[in-house]
Amino acid sequence: MKKSDKKRIGALAAEIFEKEYQGAVCSLEYKPGDAFQLLIATRLSAQCTDARVNMVTPALFKRFPDAVSLSNADIAEVEGLIKTCGLYKTKARDIVACAKMLCEQYGGQVPDTIEELTKLPGIGRKTANLVCGDIYNKPAVVADTHFIRLCNRMGFVKTTDPLKVEREMREILPSDKSNGFCHRAVLHGRAVCTARKAMCDKCCFNEICDKKLDYKSRKEQKR
């Protein structure tokens, strides 16, 4: 598929997604506009469901509501609060170290660029993109597993490398719709285009998806 075709189809896909999943937002729960809470919640969500994180963060943020308080936390106490998230020892160490760095180098404020965010302990590009997009309203591409799977099946990319997918999709999706597209990809990936099976007969993309076209072709051959 030519780059110009990908951009055209990417814009169309974004429009279809907006109609199919209106009001889609991040499934992690945090105080609206609070970059610190979203940053920490997203770090906790690694290899853990958002639902589980949402069960843990209320007590965590009640005890440590900002970077200053978390930076002074006893790691053992943090471990106890987040233990059910999995990999809790590593996560506790990372979020306390992250809070310390925020206080020491950023005045306790969460930076608004991917370059600065990824300097923080335990923070990768996926988390950085989510914070930039949801908090600072910047063009963002959150390359999580659902997004990567969807972009490959639709024929936009031919790689599962998160960084390559992010960079390629930045060139394809309209910058003002990329963040919303990512949130909707999660919903679509959970409900329709799942890891186990692409339910093409229920998909909203119809004629614009490579996987869908393959599915329709197979059905025609069976007739």
C-alpha positions in Angstrom: 0.0 0.0 0.0 1.4 3.4 -1.0 2.0 6.0 1.7 -0.6 8.3 0.2 -3.1 5.5 0.3 -2.3 4.7 3.9 -2.8 8.4 5.0 -6.1 8.5 3.2 -7.3 5.2 4.7 -5.9 6.2 8.1 -8.0 9.4 8.1 -11.1 7.4 7.1 -10.4 4.8 9.8 -10.2 7.6 12.4 -13.6 8.9 11.3 -15.1 5.4 11.4 -13.7 4.9 14.9 -15.1 8.2 16.1 -18.6 7.1 15.1 -18.2 3.5 16.4 -16.7 4.4 19.8 -17.9 7.8 20.8 -16.4 9.3 23.9 -13.6 6.8 24.2 -11.1 7.6 26.9 -8.3 5.9 28.8 -9.7 3.1 30.9 -7.3 3.9 33.7 -9.0 6.0 36.4 -7.3 9.1 37.7 -8.1 12.6 38.8 -8.9 14.6 35.6 -6.0 16.6 34.4 -3.6 15.0 37.0 -0.5 14.1 35.1 1.2 12.5 38.1 -1.7 10.1 38.8 -1.9 9.1 35.1 1.9 8.6 34.9 1.9 6.3 38.0 -1.2 4.4 37.1 0.1 3.7 33.6 3.4 2.4 35.0 1.4 0.1 37.3 -0.6 -1.3 34.4 2.4 -3.0 32.8 1.5 -6.8 32.6 -1.6 -6.0 34.6 -5.2 -5.3 33.7 -6.5 -1.7 33.9 -9.3 -3.0 36.1 -6.9 -4.3 38.6 -4.9 -1.0 38.6 -8.1 0.9 39.2 -8.7 -1.2 42.3 -5.3 -0.3 43.7 -4.7 3.3 42.9 -7.4 4.9 45.1 -5.6 3.8 48.3 -2.2 4.6 46.8 -3.1 8.1 45.8 -4.9 8.8 49.0 -1.7 7.9 50.9 0.6 9.5 48.3 -1.3 12.2 46.4 1.6 13.9 44.7 5.3 13.5 43.7 6.6 15.0 46.9 4.8 12.6 49.2 5.6 9.6 47.0 9.3 10.6 46.8 9.5 10.3 50.6 7.6 7.0 50.8 9.0 3.8 52.3 9.2 1.3 49.4 7.9 -1.5 51.6 4.7 0.4 52.3 4.3 1.1 48.6 4.8 -2.6 47.8 2.0 -3.4 50.2 -0.3 -1.0 48.5 0.3 -2.2 45.0 1.1 -5.9 45.6 -1.9 -7.2 43.6 -0.7 -5.5 40.4 2.1 -8.0 39.9 5.8 -7.3 39.6 5.1 -5.1 42.6 8.7 -4.9 43.9 10.0 -3.5 40.6 7.0 -1.2 40.2 7.3 0.1 43.7 11.0 0.9 43.2 10.3 2.6 39.9 7.5 4.8 41.0 9.3 6.0 44.1 12.4 6.7 42.1 10.3 8.4 39.4 8.7 10.7 42.1 12.2 11.5 43.5 13.4 12.5 40.0 10.3 14.6 39.4 11.0 16.5 42.6 14.7 16.9 42.1 14.8 17.8 38.4 11.3 19.0 37.5 10.0 20.8 40.6 7.6 18.1 41.3 5.8 18.6 37.9 5.4 16.0 35.2 7.2 17.1 32.0 5.2 17.5 28.8 7.5 15.9 26.2 8.3 12.3 25.3 12.0 13.0 25.5 11.8 14.2 29.1 9.2 11.7 30.2 11.3 8.7 29.1 14.2 9.9 31.2 12.1 9.0 34.3 12.7 5.6 35.9 10.4 2.9 34.5 8.7 5.2 32.0 8.7 4.1 28.4 7.3 5.6 25.2 3.9 4.1 25.6 3.4 5.8 29.0 5.0 9.0 27.7 2.7 9.2 24.7 -0.4 8.6 26.9 0.5 11.4 29.2 1.4 13.8 26.4 -1.9 13.0 24.6 -4.3 12.8 27.4 -2.9 15.5 29.7 -1.1 17.9 27.4 -3.3 17.5 24.3 -0.3 16.8 22.1 -0.4 14.4 19.1 0.4 11.0 20.5 0.5 7.4 19.4 0.2 4.9 22.2 1.6 1.7 20.7 0.1 -1.0 23.0 -0.6 -4.6 22.0 -4.1 -3.9 20.7 -3.0 -0.9 18.6 0.0 -2.9 17.1 -2.2 -5.9 16.3 -4.9 -3.7 14.7 -2.4 -1.7 12.6 -0.8 -4.8 11.2 -4.1 -6.5 10.4 -5.4 -3.4 8.6 -2.2 -3.3 6.5 -0.8 0.0 7.8 2.4 -1.6 9.1 4.3 -4.9 8.9 6.1 -4.9 12.1 5.4 -5.6 15.8 8.2 -3.4 17.0 6.5 -0.7 19.1 8.8 2.1 18.2 8.6 1.4 14.5 4.8 1.1 14.7 4.6 4.4 16.6 6.8 6.3 14.1 5.0 4.9 11.0 1.5 5.6 12.4 2.5 9.1 13.2 2.9 9.6 9.5 -0.4 7.9 8.7 -2.9 9.1 11.2 -4.2 12.8 11.3 -2.3 14.4 14.2 -5.4 15.7 15.8 -7.0 12.3 15.9 -4.1 10.0 16.6 -4.6 9.9 20.4 -8.3 9.2 20.2 -7.6 6.5 17.6 -5.3 4.7 20.1 -8.0 4.7 22.8 -10.6 3.3 20.3 -8.1 0.7 19.1 -8.0 -0.7 22.7 -11.8 -1.0 22.8 -11.9 -2.5 19.3 -9.1 -4.9 20.1 -10.9 -6.2 23.2 -14.3 -6.5 21.6 -13.9 -7.3 17.9 -10.3 -7.6 16.6 -9.0 -9.7 19.5 -5.7 -11.5 19.7 -7.4 -14.8 19.5 -9.7 -14.1 16.6 -10.4 -11.2 14.2 -14.2 -11.2 14.1 -14.3 -9.6 10.6 -18.0 -10.2 10.1 -18.7 -7.8 13.0 -16.0 -5.2 12.2 -16.8 -1.6 11.4 -14.0 -1.2 8.9 -15.6 -3.1 6.0 -13.7 -2.4 2.8 -10.6 -0.7 4.2 -9.0 -3.5 6.2 -6.6 -6.0 4.7 -7.8 -8.7 7.1 -11.4 -7.9 6.2 -10.7 -8.2 2.5 -9.1 -11.6 3.1 -12.1 -12.7 5.1 -14.5 -11.6 2.4 -12.5 -13.3 -0.3 -12.6 -16.6 1.6 -16.3 -16.4 2.0 -16.7 -15.8 -1.8 -14.6 -18.8 -2.5 -16.8 -21.1 -0.4 -19.9 -20.2 -2.3 
